[in-house]
Amino acid sequence: MLLPILLFDVALVAWSLHLMERAYESKEFSLMLAGTLVALAAAAMLVVYFLMGHCMTYLLQVS
């Protein structure tokens, strides 16, 4: 399950870099904000995945 999530995260980071490049070229603040939010969403998805993986491992050991 990790591989599809990693591929999706790489795609999100690539898209956010593309948005930020376009924002820098056109001096557009909203595109820079959108790129930053997309990158933060990718990072948050990885954090939640690893936290839930540890949580589920712990819960399965307890029960």
Predicted model as a PDB file, atoms N, CA, C, CB and O in Angstrom, pLDDT in the B-factor column:
MODEL        1                                                                  
ATOM      1  N   MET A   1       0.825  -1.202   0.000  1.00 71.00           N  
ATOM      2  CA  MET A   1       0.000   0.000   0.000  1.00 71.00           C  
ATOM      3  C   MET A   1       0.861   1.254   0.000  1.00 71.00           C  
ATOM      4  CB  MET A   1      -0.934   0.005   1.206  1.00 71.00           C  
ATOM      5  O   MET A   1       0.399   2.325  -0.393  1.00 71.00           O  
ATOM      6  N   LEU A   2       2.108   1.130   0.438  1.00 76.00           N  
ATOM      7  CA  LEU A   2       2.972   2.302   0.506  1.00 76.00           C  
ATOM      8  C   LEU A   2       3.348   2.820  -0.879  1.00 76.00           C  
ATOM      9  CB  LEU A   2       4.226   1.974   1.290  1.00 76.00           C  
ATOM     10  O   LEU A   2       3.438   4.031  -1.080  1.00 76.00           O  
ATOM     11  N   LEU A   3       3.567   1.922  -1.833  1.00 85.00           N  
ATOM     12  CA  LEU A   3       4.009   2.343  -3.156  1.00 85.00           C  
ATOM     13  C   LEU A   3       3.001   3.253  -3.864  1.00 85.00           C  
ATOM     14  CB  LEU A   3       4.277   1.130  -4.007  1.00 85.00           C  
ATOM     15  O   LEU A   3       3.416   4.282  -4.397  1.00 85.00           O  
ATOM     16  N   PRO A   4       1.701   2.934  -3.899  1.00 87.00           N  
ATOM     17  CA  PRO A   4       0.760   3.865  -4.543  1.00 87.00           C  
ATOM     18  C   PRO A   4       0.700   5.229  -3.843  1.00 87.00           C  
ATOM     19  CB  PRO A   4      -0.635   3.249  -4.572  1.00 87.00           C  
ATOM     20  O   PRO A   4       0.556   6.263  -4.495  1.00 87.00           O  
ATOM     21  N   ILE A   5       0.812   5.220  -2.519  1.00 86.00           N  
ATOM     22  CA  ILE A   5       0.778   6.485  -1.792  1.00 86.00           C  
ATOM     23  C   ILE A   5       2.022   7.302  -2.101  1.00 86.00           C  
ATOM     24  CB  ILE A   5       0.660   6.242  -0.279  1.00 86.00           C  
ATOM     25  O   ILE A   5       1.939   8.518  -2.272  1.00 86.00           O  
ATOM     26  N   LEU A   6       3.179   6.642  -2.174  1.00 87.00           N  
ATOM     27  CA  LEU A   6       4.408   7.357  -2.522  1.00 87.00           C  
ATOM     28  C   LEU A   6       4.351   7.911  -3.935  1.00 87.00           C  
ATOM     29  CB  LEU A   6       5.614   6.441  -2.375  1.00 87.00           C  
ATOM     30  O   LEU A   6       4.791   9.035  -4.174  1.00 87.00           O  
ATOM     31  N   LEU A   7       3.820   7.147  -4.870  1.00 91.00           N  
ATOM     32  CA  LEU A   7       3.688   7.639  -6.245  1.00 91.00           C  
ATOM     33  C   LEU A   7       2.747   8.843  -6.312  1.00 91.00           C  
ATOM     34  CB  LEU A   7       3.176   6.518  -7.167  1.00 91.00           C  
ATOM     35  O   LEU A   7       3.016   9.819  -7.013  1.00 91.00           O  
ATOM     36  N   PHE A   8       1.645   8.757  -5.575  1.00 91.00           N  
ATOM     37  CA  PHE A   8       0.700   9.875  -5.543  1.00 91.00           C  
ATOM     38  C   PHE A   8       1.351  11.105  -4.918  1.00 91.00           C  
ATOM     39  CB  PHE A   8      -0.573   9.489  -4.762  1.00 91.00           C  
ATOM     40  O   PHE A   8       1.136  12.222  -5.389  1.00 91.00           O  
ATOM     41  N   ASP A   9       2.142  10.914  -3.865  1.00 89.00           N  
ATOM     42  CA  ASP A   9       2.835  12.033  -3.226  1.00 89.00           C  
ATOM     43  C   ASP A   9       3.862  12.665  -4.157  1.00 89.00           C  
ATOM     44  CB  ASP A   9       3.515  11.569  -1.945  1.00 89.00           C  
ATOM     45  O   ASP A   9       3.989  13.888  -4.204  1.00 89.00           O  
ATOM     46  N   VAL A  10       4.592  11.839  -4.894  1.00 91.00           N  
ATOM     47  CA  VAL A  10       5.562  12.379  -5.849  1.00 91.00           C  
ATOM     48  C   VAL A  10       4.845  13.193  -6.924  1.00 91.00           C  
ATOM     49  CB  VAL A  10       6.386  11.240  -6.497  1.00 91.00           C  
ATOM     50  O   VAL A  10       5.327  14.249  -7.332  1.00 91.00           O  
ATOM     51  N   ALA A  11       3.702  12.703  -7.377  1.00 93.00           N  
ATOM     52  CA  ALA A  11       2.919  13.453  -8.363  1.00 93.00           C  
ATOM     53  C   ALA A  11       2.428  14.784  -7.780  1.00 93.00           C  
ATOM     54  CB  ALA A  11       1.721  12.611  -8.847  1.00 93.00           C  
ATOM     55  O   ALA A  11       2.448  15.806  -8.467  1.00 93.00           O  
ATOM     56  N   LEU A  12       1.990  14.774  -6.524  1.00 92.00           N  
ATOM     57  CA  LEU A  12       1.547  16.018  -5.895  1.00 92.00           C  
ATOM     58  C   LEU A  12       2.689  17.010  -5.745  1.00 92.00           C  
ATOM     59  CB  LEU A  12       0.933  15.732  -4.534  1.00 92.00           C  
ATOM     60  O   LEU A  12       2.500  18.204  -5.976  1.00 92.00           O  
ATOM     61  N   VAL A  13       3.866  16.538  -5.365  1.00 92.00           N  
ATOM     62  CA  VAL A  13       5.018  17.432  -5.211  1.00 92.00           C  
ATOM     63  C   VAL A  13       5.423  17.989  -6.569  1.00 92.00           C  
ATOM     64  CB  VAL A  13       6.210  16.691  -4.553  1.00 92.00           C  
ATOM     65  O   VAL A  13       5.743  19.173  -6.676  1.00 92.00           O  
ATOM     66  N   ALA A  14       5.416  17.158  -7.607  1.00 93.00           N  
ATOM     67  CA  ALA A  14       5.753  17.642  -8.947  1.00 93.00           C  
ATOM     68  C   ALA A  14       4.757  18.702  -9.405  1.00 93.00           C  
ATOM     69  CB  ALA A  14       5.784  16.476  -9.949  1.00 93.00           C  
ATOM     70  O   ALA A  14       5.138  19.711  -9.998  1.00 93.00           O  
ATOM     71  N   TRP A  15       3.475  18.459  -9.123  1.00 93.00           N  
ATOM     72  CA  TRP A  15       2.460  19.438  -9.500  1.00 93.00           C  
ATOM     73  C   TRP A  15       2.645  20.748  -8.724  1.00 93.00           C  
ATOM     74  CB  TRP A  15       1.054  18.868  -9.254  1.00 93.00           C  
ATOM     75  O   TRP A  15       2.493  21.831  -9.289  1.00 93.00           O  
ATOM     76  N   SER A  16       2.966  20.649  -7.455  1.00 92.00           N  
ATOM     77  CA  SER A  16       3.152  21.864  -6.660  1.00 92.00           C  
ATOM     78  C   SER A  16       4.370  22.639  -7.151  1.00 92.00           C  
ATOM     79  CB  SER A  16       3.306  21.518  -5.166  1.00 92.00           C  
ATOM     80  O   SER A  16       4.340  23.869  -7.185  1.00 92.00           O  
ATOM     81  N   LEU A  17       5.457  21.933  -7.536  1.00 92.00           N  
ATOM     82  CA  LEU A  17       6.618  22.637  -8.100  1.00 92.00           C  
ATOM     83  C   LEU A  17       6.274  23.311  -9.412  1.00 92.00           C  
ATOM     84  CB  LEU A  17       7.781  21.672  -8.309  1.00 92.00           C  
ATOM     85  O   LEU A  17       6.742  24.415  -9.689  1.00 92.00           O  
ATOM     86  N   HIS A  18       5.460  22.654 -10.219  1.00 92.00           N  
ATOM     87  CA  HIS A  18       5.009  23.270 -11.474  1.00 92.00           C  
ATOM     88  C   HIS A  18       4.186  24.534 -11.198  1.00 92.00           C  
ATOM     89  CB  HIS A  18       4.174  22.263 -12.300  1.00 92.00           C  
ATOM     90  O   HIS A  18       4.365  25.558 -11.857  1.00 92.00           O  
ATOM     91  N   LEU A  19       3.300  24.448 -10.233  1.00 91.00           N  
ATOM     92  CA  LEU A  19       2.497  25.629  -9.870  1.00 91.00           C  
ATOM     93  C   LEU A  19       3.380  26.767  -9.364  1.00 91.00           C  
ATOM     94  CB  LEU A  19       1.457  25.261  -8.798  1.00 91.00           C  
ATOM     95  O   LEU A  19       3.147  27.930  -9.696  1.00 91.00           O  
ATOM     96  N   MET A  20       4.378  26.440  -8.572  1.00 92.00           N  
ATOM     97  CA  MET A  20       5.257  27.481  -8.031  1.00 92.00           C  
ATOM     98  C   MET A  20       6.137  28.095  -9.107  1.00 92.00           C  
ATOM     99  CB  MET A  20       6.126  26.912  -6.923  1.00 92.00           C  
ATOM    100  O   MET A  20       6.422  29.291  -9.053  1.00 92.00           O  
ATOM    101  N   GLU A  21       6.577  27.307 -10.084  1.00 94.00           N  
ATOM    102  CA  GLU A  21       7.336  27.868 -11.206  1.00 94.00           C  
ATOM    103  C   GLU A  21       6.491  28.843 -12.006  1.00 94.00           C  
ATOM    104  CB  GLU A  21       7.847  26.753 -12.118  1.00 94.00           C  
ATOM    105  O   GLU A  21       6.947  29.928 -12.369  1.00 94.00           O  
ATOM    106  N   ARG A  22       5.250  28.445 -12.278  1.00 93.00           N  
ATOM    107  CA  ARG A  22       4.347  29.351 -13.011  1.00 93.00           C  
ATOM    108  C   ARG A  22       4.062  30.606 -12.203  1.00 93.00           C  
ATOM    109  CB  ARG A  22       3.026  28.641 -13.355  1.00 93.00           C  
ATOM    110  O   ARG A  22       3.942  31.697 -12.761  1.00 93.00           O  
ATOM    111  N   ALA A  23       3.954  30.451 -10.887  1.00 91.00           N  
ATOM    112  CA  ALA A  23       3.700  31.609 -10.033  1.00 91.00           C  
ATOM    113  C   ALA A  23       4.880  32.562 -10.058  1.00 91.00           C  
ATOM    114  CB  ALA A  23       3.409  31.166  -8.597  1.00 91.00           C  
ATOM    115  O   ALA A  23       4.695  33.779 -10.079  1.00 91.00           O  
ATOM    116  N   TYR A  24       6.086  32.026 -10.057  1.00 91.00           N  
ATOM    117  CA  TYR A  24       7.277  32.873 -10.077  1.00 91.00           C  
ATOM    118  C   TYR A  24       7.407  33.614 -11.413  1.00 91.00           C  
ATOM    119  CB  TYR A  24       8.535  32.029  -9.816  1.00 91.00           C  
ATOM    120  O   TYR A  24       7.796  34.781 -11.449  1.00 91.00           O  
ATOM    121  N   GLU A  25       7.079  32.924 -12.502  1.00 93.00           N  
ATOM    122  CA  GLU A  25       7.167  33.549 -13.819  1.00 93.00           C  
ATOM    123  C   GLU A  25       6.147  34.673 -13.983  1.00 93.00           C  
ATOM    124  CB  GLU A  25       6.964  32.506 -14.908  1.00 93.00           C  
ATOM    125  O   GLU A  25       6.464  35.716 -14.555  1.00 93.00           O  
ATOM    126  N   SER A  26       4.952  34.476 -13.496  1.00 93.00           N  
ATOM    127  CA  SER A  26       3.887  35.466 -13.701  1.00 93.00           C  
ATOM    128  C   SER A  26       3.641  36.349 -12.484  1.00 93.00           C  
ATOM    129  CB  SER A  26       2.608  34.766 -14.070  1.00 93.00           C  
ATOM    130  O   SER A  26       2.705  37.148 -12.483  1.00 93.00           O  
ATOM    131  N   LYS A  27       4.474  36.215 -11.440  1.00 90.00           N  
ATOM    132  CA  LYS A  27       4.335  37.019 -10.212  1.00 90.00           C  
ATOM    133  C   LYS A  27       2.925  36.915  -9.636  1.00 90.00           C  
ATOM    134  CB  LYS A  27       4.672  38.494 -10.496  1.00 90.00           C  
ATOM    135  O   LYS A  27       2.318  37.916  -9.256  1.00 90.00           O  
ATOM    136  N   GLU A  28       2.423  35.695  -9.579  1.00 91.00           N  
ATOM    137  CA  GLU A  28       1.060  35.405  -9.144  1.00 91.00           C  
ATOM    138  C   GLU A  28       1.101  34.803  -7.738  1.00 91.00           C  
ATOM    139  CB  GLU A  28       0.347  34.439 -10.144  1.00 91.00           C  
ATOM    140  O   GLU A  28       1.615  33.701  -7.543  1.00 91.00           O  
ATOM    141  N   PHE A  29       0.561  35.528  -6.767  1.00 92.00           N  
ATOM    142  CA  PHE A  29       0.590  35.050  -5.385  1.00 92.00           C  
ATOM    143  C   PHE A  29      -0.340  33.860  -5.176  1.00 92.00           C  
ATOM    144  CB  PHE A  29       0.209  36.173  -4.435  1.00 92.00           C  
ATOM    145  O   PHE A  29      -0.021  32.958  -4.401  1.00 92.00           O  
ATOM    146  N   SER A  30      -1.471  33.845  -5.848  1.00 92.00           N  
ATOM    147  CA  SER A  30      -2.442  32.773  -5.627  1.00 92.00           C  
ATOM    148  C   SER A  30      -1.899  31.425  -6.100  1.00 92.00           C  
ATOM    149  CB  SER A  30      -3.757  33.091  -6.348  1.00 92.00           C  
ATOM    150  O   SER A  30      -2.175  30.398  -5.479  1.00 92.00           O  
ATOM    151  N   LEU A  31      -1.131  31.414  -7.192  1.00 90.00           N  
ATOM    152  CA  LEU A  31      -0.525  30.160  -7.639  1.00 90.00           C  
ATOM    153  C   LEU A  31       0.543  29.693  -6.664  1.00 90.00           C  
ATOM    154  CB  LEU A  31       0.076  30.322  -9.037  1.00 90.00           C  
ATOM    155  O   LEU A  31       0.682  28.493  -6.427  1.00 90.00           O  
ATOM    156  N   MET A  32       1.296  30.623  -6.095  1.00 93.00           N  
ATOM    157  CA  MET A  32       2.302  30.249  -5.102  1.00 93.00           C  
ATOM    158  C   MET A  32       1.625  29.646  -3.867  1.00 93.00           C  
ATOM    159  CB  MET A  32       3.160  31.479  -4.703  1.00 93.00           C  
ATOM    160  O   MET A  32       2.098  28.655  -3.311  1.00 93.00           O  
ATOM    161  N   LEU A  33       0.522  30.250  -3.450  1.00 94.00           N  
ATOM    162  CA  LEU A  33      -0.233  29.717  -2.322  1.00 94.00           C  
ATOM    163  C   LEU A  33      -0.792  28.334  -2.640  1.00 94.00           C  
ATOM    164  CB  LEU A  33      -1.368  30.670  -1.944  1.00 94.00           C  
ATOM    165  O   LEU A  33      -0.755  27.440  -1.795  1.00 94.00           O  
ATOM    166  N   ALA A  34      -1.307  28.156  -3.847  1.00 92.00           N  
ATOM    167  CA  ALA A  34      -1.841  26.848  -4.243  1.00 92.00           C  
ATOM    168  C   ALA A  34      -0.747  25.802  -4.256  1.00 92.00           C  
ATOM    169  CB  ALA A  34      -2.505  26.929  -5.620  1.00 92.00           C  
ATOM    170  O   ALA A  34      -0.965  24.683  -3.791  1.00 92.00           O  
ATOM    171  N   GLY A  35       0.426  26.134  -4.775  1.00 91.00           N  
ATOM    172  CA  GLY A  35       1.536  25.193  -4.785  1.00 91.00           C  
ATOM    173  C   GLY A  35       1.971  24.816  -3.388  1.00 91.00           C  
ATOM    174  O   GLY A  35       2.280  23.655  -3.121  1.00 91.00           O  
ATOM    175  N   THR A  36       1.999  25.792  -2.492  1.00 93.00           N  
ATOM    176  CA  THR A  36       2.372  25.517  -1.108  1.00 93.00           C  
ATOM    177  C   THR A  36       1.344  24.609  -0.439  1.00 93.00           C  
ATOM    178  CB  THR A  36       2.514  26.825  -0.321  1.00 93.00           C  
ATOM    179  O   THR A  36       1.716  23.689   0.289  1.00 93.00           O  
ATOM    180  N   LEU A  37       0.075  24.853  -0.674  1.00 94.00           N  
ATOM    181  CA  LEU A  37      -0.974  24.018  -0.073  1.00 94.00           C  
ATOM    182  C   LEU A  37      -0.941  22.589  -0.606  1.00 94.00           C  
ATOM    183  CB  LEU A  37      -2.347  24.631  -0.332  1.00 94.00           C  
ATOM    184  O   LEU A  37      -1.190  21.644   0.143  1.00 94.00           O  
ATOM    185  N   VAL A  38      -0.638  22.422  -1.889  1.00 93.00           N  
ATOM    186  CA  VAL A  38      -0.544  21.077  -2.460  1.00 93.00           C  
ATOM    187  C   VAL A  38       0.642  20.335  -1.850  1.00 93.00           C  
ATOM    188  CB  VAL A  38      -0.406  21.142  -4.003  1.00 93.00           C  
ATOM    189  O   VAL A  38       0.530  19.152  -1.528  1.00 93.00           O  
ATOM    190  N   ALA A  39       1.784  21.020  -1.686  1.00 92.00           N  
ATOM    191  CA  ALA A  39       2.950  20.384  -1.069  1.00 92.00           C  
ATOM    192  C   ALA A  39       2.666  20.010   0.387  1.00 92.00           C  
ATOM    193  CB  ALA A  39       4.172  21.317  -1.146  1.00 92.00           C  
ATOM    194  O   ALA A  39       3.075  18.942   0.843  1.00 92.00           O  
ATOM    195  N   LEU A  40       1.976  20.870   1.109  1.00 95.00           N  
ATOM    196  CA  LEU A  40       1.610  20.558   2.498  1.00 95.00           C  
ATOM    197  C   LEU A  40       0.645  19.380   2.570  1.00 95.00           C  
ATOM    198  CB  LEU A  40       0.983  21.784   3.173  1.00 95.00           C  
ATOM    199  O   LEU A  40       0.728  18.569   3.492  1.00 95.00           O  
ATOM    200  N   ALA A  41      -0.258  19.279   1.617  1.00 93.00           N  
ATOM    201  CA  ALA A  41      -1.186  18.146   1.595  1.00 93.00           C  
ATOM    202  C   ALA A  41      -0.437  16.840   1.357  1.00 93.00           C  
ATOM    203  CB  ALA A  41      -2.257  18.347   0.512  1.00 93.00           C  
ATOM    204  O   ALA A  41      -0.771  15.817   1.955  1.00 93.00           O  
ATOM    205  N   ALA A  42       0.565  16.864   0.492  1.00 91.00           N  
ATOM    206  CA  ALA A  42       1.364  15.660   0.241  1.00 91.00           C  
ATOM    207  C   ALA A  42       2.127  15.248   1.502  1.00 91.00           C  
ATOM    208  CB  ALA A  42       2.352  15.896  -0.927  1.00 91.00           C  
ATOM    209  O   ALA A  42       2.177  14.065   1.839  1.00 91.00           O  
ATOM    210  N   ALA A  43       2.711  16.208   2.189  1.00 92.00           N  
ATOM    211  CA  ALA A  43       3.444  15.908   3.416  1.00 92.00           C  
ATOM    212  C   ALA A  43       2.497  15.392   4.494  1.00 92.00           C  
ATOM    213  CB  ALA A  43       4.192  17.155   3.917  1.00 92.00           C  
ATOM    214  O   ALA A  43       2.832  14.448   5.210  1.00 92.00           O  
ATOM    215  N   ALA A  44       1.337  15.989   4.614  1.00 93.00           N  
ATOM    216  CA  ALA A  44       0.367  15.562   5.622  1.00 93.00           C  
ATOM    217  C   ALA A  44      -0.133  14.146   5.343  1.00 93.00           C  
ATOM    218  CB  ALA A  44      -0.815  16.536   5.669  1.00 93.00           C  
ATOM    219  O   ALA A  44      -0.379  13.380   6.275  1.00 93.00           O  
ATOM    220  N   MET A  45      -0.282  13.798   4.069  1.00 91.00           N  
ATOM    221  CA  MET A  45      -0.732  12.453   3.741  1.00 91.00           C  
ATOM    222  C   MET A  45       0.305  11.414   4.171  1.00 91.00           C  
ATOM    223  CB  MET A  45      -1.013  12.336   2.239  1.00 91.00           C  
ATOM    224  O   MET A  45      -0.061  10.348   4.666  1.00 91.00           O  
ATOM    225  N   LEU A  46       1.581  11.710   3.989  1.00 89.00           N  
ATOM    226  CA  LEU A  46       2.616  10.779   4.429  1.00 89.00           C  
ATOM    227  C   LEU A  46       2.651  10.661   5.947  1.00 89.00           C  
ATOM    228  CB  LEU A  46       3.979  11.220   3.910  1.00 89.00           C  
ATOM    229  O   LEU A  46       2.810   9.563   6.480  1.00 89.00           O  
ATOM    230  N   VAL A  47       2.503  11.779   6.644  1.00 91.00           N  
ATOM    231  CA  VAL A  47       2.507  11.752   8.109  1.00 91.00           C  
ATOM    232  C   VAL A  47       1.346  10.915   8.632  1.00 91.00           C  
ATOM    233  CB  VAL A  47       2.431  13.181   8.678  1.00 91.00           C  
ATOM    234  O   VAL A  47       1.525  10.090   9.528  1.00 91.00           O  
ATOM    235  N   VAL A  48       0.165  11.125   8.078  1.00 90.00           N  
ATOM    236  CA  VAL A  48      -1.010  10.366   8.524  1.00 90.00           C  
ATOM    237  C   VAL A  48      -0.840   8.886   8.205  1.00 90.00           C  
ATOM    238  CB  VAL A  48      -2.295  10.909   7.862  1.00 90.00           C  
ATOM    239  O   VAL A  48      -1.219   8.034   9.008  1.00 90.00           O  
ATOM    240  N   TYR A  49      -0.269   8.570   7.033  1.00 88.00           N  
ATOM    241  CA  TYR A  49      -0.062   7.166   6.678  1.00 88.00           C  
ATOM    242  C   TYR A  49       0.837   6.471   7.693  1.00 88.00           C  
ATOM    243  CB  TYR A  49       0.544   7.052   5.277  1.00 88.00           C  
ATOM    244  O   TYR A  49       0.521   5.378   8.165  1.00 88.00           O  
ATOM    245  N   PHE A  50       1.969   7.112   8.030  1.00 86.00           N  
ATOM    246  CA  PHE A  50       2.890   6.474   8.969  1.00 86.00           C  
ATOM    247  C   PHE A  50       2.324   6.427  10.386  1.00 86.00           C  
ATOM    248  CB  PHE A  50       4.222   7.208   8.971  1.00 86.00           C  
ATOM    249  O   PHE A  50       2.536   5.446  11.099  1.00 86.00           O  
ATOM    250  N   LEU A  51       1.614   7.462  10.803  1.00 87.00           N  
ATOM    251  CA  LEU A  51       1.001   7.430  12.129  1.00 87.00           C  
ATOM    252  C   LEU A  51      -0.060   6.340  12.229  1.00 87.00           C  
ATOM    253  CB  LEU A  51       0.385   8.785  12.457  1.00 87.00           C  
ATOM    254  O   LEU A  51      -0.123   5.621  13.226  1.00 87.00           O  
ATOM    255  N   MET A  52      -0.880   6.219  11.213  1.00 88.00           N  
ATOM    256  CA  MET A  52      -1.918   5.189  11.243  1.00 88.00           C  
ATOM    257  C   MET A  52      -1.313   3.801  11.145  1.00 88.00           C  
ATOM    258  CB  MET A  52      -2.918   5.403  10.110  1.00 88.00           C  
ATOM    259  O   MET A  52      -1.846   2.856  11.727  1.00 88.00           O  
ATOM    260  N   GLY A  53      -0.206   3.658  10.418  1.00 83.00           N  
ATOM    261  CA  GLY A  53       0.459   2.355  10.340  1.00 83.00           C  
ATOM    262  C   GLY A  53       0.954   1.913  11.696  1.00 83.00           C  
ATOM    263  O   GLY A  53       0.782   0.753  12.071  1.00 83.00           O  
ATOM    264  N   HIS A  54       1.576   2.832  12.451  1.00 84.00           N  
ATOM    265  CA  HIS A  54       2.047   2.500  13.793  1.00 84.00           C  
ATOM    266  C   HIS A  54       0.872   2.250  14.738  1.00 84.00           C  
ATOM    267  CB  HIS A  54       2.937   3.624  14.341  1.00 84.00           C  
ATOM    268  O   HIS A  54       0.923   1.355  15.581  1.00 84.00           O  
ATOM    269  N   CYS A  55      -0.167   3.036  14.592  1.00 84.00           N  
ATOM    270  CA  CYS A  55      -1.347   2.881  15.454  1.00 84.00           C  
ATOM    271  C   CYS A  55      -2.024   1.533  15.192  1.00 84.00           C  
ATOM    272  CB  CYS A  55      -2.353   4.042  15.218  1.00 84.00           C  
ATOM    273  O   CYS A  55      -2.396   0.837  16.137  1.00 84.00           O  
ATOM    274  N   MET A  56      -2.186   1.161  13.928  1.00 81.00           N  
ATOM    275  CA  MET A  56      -2.830  -0.116  13.615  1.00 81.00           C  
ATOM    276  C   MET A  56      -1.967  -1.293  14.053  1.00 81.00           C  
ATOM    277  CB  MET A  56      -3.122  -0.211  12.116  1.00 81.00           C  
ATOM    278  O   MET A  56      -2.494  -2.312  14.497  1.00 81.00           O  
ATOM    279  N   THR A  57      -0.649  -1.167  13.933  1.00 83.00           N  
ATOM    280  CA  THR A  57       0.234  -2.230  14.408  1.00 83.00           C  
ATOM    281  C   THR A  57       0.076  -2.420  15.903  1.00 83.00           C  
ATOM    282  CB  THR A  57       1.695  -1.917  14.065  1.00 83.00           C  
ATOM    283  O   THR A  57      -0.003  -3.549  16.387  1.00 83.00           O  
ATOM    284  N   TYR A  58       0.029  -1.313  16.638  1.00 83.00           N  
ATOM    285  CA  TYR A  58      -0.138  -1.384  18.085  1.00 83.00           C  
ATOM    286  C   TYR A  58      -1.497  -1.989  18.457  1.00 83.00           C  
ATOM    287  CB  TYR A  58       0.007   0.013  18.702  1.00 83.00           C  
ATOM    288  O   TYR A  58      -1.577  -2.853  19.330  1.00 83.00           O  
ATOM    289  N   LEU A  59      -2.551  -1.536  17.797  1.00 84.00           N  
ATOM    290  CA  LEU A  59      -3.889  -2.046  18.110  1.00 84.00           C  
ATOM    291  C   LEU A  59      -4.025  -3.531  17.795  1.00 84.00           C  
ATOM    292  CB  LEU A  59      -4.940  -1.263  17.342  1.00 84.00           C  
ATOM    293  O   LEU A  59      -4.720  -4.249  18.514  1.00 84.00           O  
ATOM    294  N   LEU A  60      -3.383  -4.001  16.744  1.00 86.00           N  
ATOM    295  CA  LEU A  60      -3.471  -5.417  16.404  1.00 86.00           C  
ATOM    296  C   LEU A  60      -2.677  -6.277  17.376  1.00 86.00           C  
ATOM    297  CB  LEU A  60      -2.978  -5.650  14.986  1.00 86.00           C  
ATOM    298  O   LEU A  60      -3.016  -7.441  17.591  1.00 86.00           O  
ATOM    299  N   GLN A  61      -1.628  -5.721  17.965  1.00 89.00           N  
ATOM    300  CA  GLN A  61      -0.855  -6.468  18.967  1.00 89.00           C  
ATOM    301  C   GLN A  61      -1.587  -6.555  20.300  1.00 89.00           C  
ATOM    302  CB  GLN A  61       0.508  -5.818  19.173  1.00 89.00           C  
ATOM    303  O   GLN A  61      -1.482  -7.558  21.006  1.00 89.00           O  
ATOM    304  N   VAL A  62      -2.329  -5.502  20.645  1.00 82.00           N  
ATOM    305  CA  VAL A  62      -3.035  -5.466  21.921  1.00 82.00           C  
ATOM    306  C   VAL A  62      -4.206  -6.437  21.935  1.00 82.00           C  
ATOM    307  CB  VAL A  62      -3.526  -4.055  22.215  1.00 82.00           C  
ATOM    308  O   VAL A  62      -4.425  -7.130  22.928  1.00 82.00           O  
ATOM    309  N   SER A  63      -4.946  -6.493  20.859  1.00 64.00           N  
ATOM    310  CA  SER A  63      -6.151  -7.339  20.854  1.00 64.00           C  
ATOM    311  C   SER A  63      -5.908  -8.750  20.451  1.00 64.00           C  
ATOM    312  CB  SER A  63      -7.161  -6.774  19.958  1.00 64.00           C  
ATOM    313  O   SER A  63      -6.843  -9.550  20.410  1.00 64.00           O  
TER     314      SER A  63                                                      
ENDMDL                                                                          
END                                                                             
